[in-house]
Amino acid sequence: MYEDILLPFDGSDGAAEALHHAAEIAHWTDATIHVLFVADTTRDSVTVVETQVVDALVQEGEDIVEDTEKTLDTLGVDYDSDVVQGHPAPTIVEYAERYDYDVIVMPTHGREGVSRYLLGSVTEKVVRLSTVPVLTTRMQPDEQLIFPYENILLPTDGSPSAVHAAEHGLSLAAALDATVHVLSVVDDTSLGPNVRSTISRQEGEQAATDAVDNLVSEAEKRGVSNTVRHVEHGSPIEVILDTIDSNDIHAVVMGTTGRRGSDRILLGSVAEKTVRSAPVPVITVGRGE
């Protein structure tokens, strides 16, 4: 499913964890990992060494890529690599789309210093812009990445973006023989006690139930027999995090837009909050044009 994996890399601890997780996926699919270092042209990095003009970021990138290749040799994974110059987030997105990669793997934070392009804000820009699925990882001291994924969470609101992302998630679940947890959240946190709010709440619950039922039916068509339905009330991000914790979820697959903004990427969206907060890998799937 993931035969060509793009790994933007800066040598940080977070990037190293993403590298090892990408290697596990590569072993599963017999994939090639393509290591990419983007020398940030928005920063002044040119210097003179022994009368020669040198781009310090390019040189740093070449050193980091060389070390990464040694690690991949040790892990027994096929790979190639590239060092390019550009504005980090759009360069990563354009590179992934130009060479038709199957997935981009990125940490949600990177190291400060010479290469800052894997800081969370840049990763989130890639999530917003990319039509290629983006797998993000957030590592804390008490967290562990698990692969193969045995339990995959598919949040949905029934929107075209959510359905498109769920199709990707179902394909992944079928390939892994994983259990799929389909979740729809009725966001009634802003509703009051009046009759109109009661009607809105009922309509929201029906829409959520329909969205879950539709995805479960699609899962069955795709040969995914192990499914769990979840229709919950509350704040979407809080419910998603609670569902991850209480159901031993190993990965989340979700769209980057929702019913409230199907024609635009939502800044501060549920997807972005999940990318920042989830203790497991999050695979975001954009719809493109």
Secondary structure, 3 states (H helix, E strand, C coil): CCCEEEEECCCCHHHHHHHHHHHHHHHHHCCEEEEEEEEECCCCCEEEECCEEEEHHHHHHHHHHHHHHHHHHHHCCEEEEEEEEECHHHHHHHHHHHCCCCEEEEECCCCCCCCCCCCHHHHHHHHHHCCCCEEEECCCCCCCCCCCCCEEEEECCCCHHHHHHHHHHHHHHHHHCCEEEEEEEECCCCCCCCHHHHHHHHHHHHHHHHHHHHHHHHHHHCCCCCEEEEEEECCHHHHHHHHHHHCCCCEEEEECCCCCCCCCCCCCCHHHHHHHHCCCCEEEECCCC
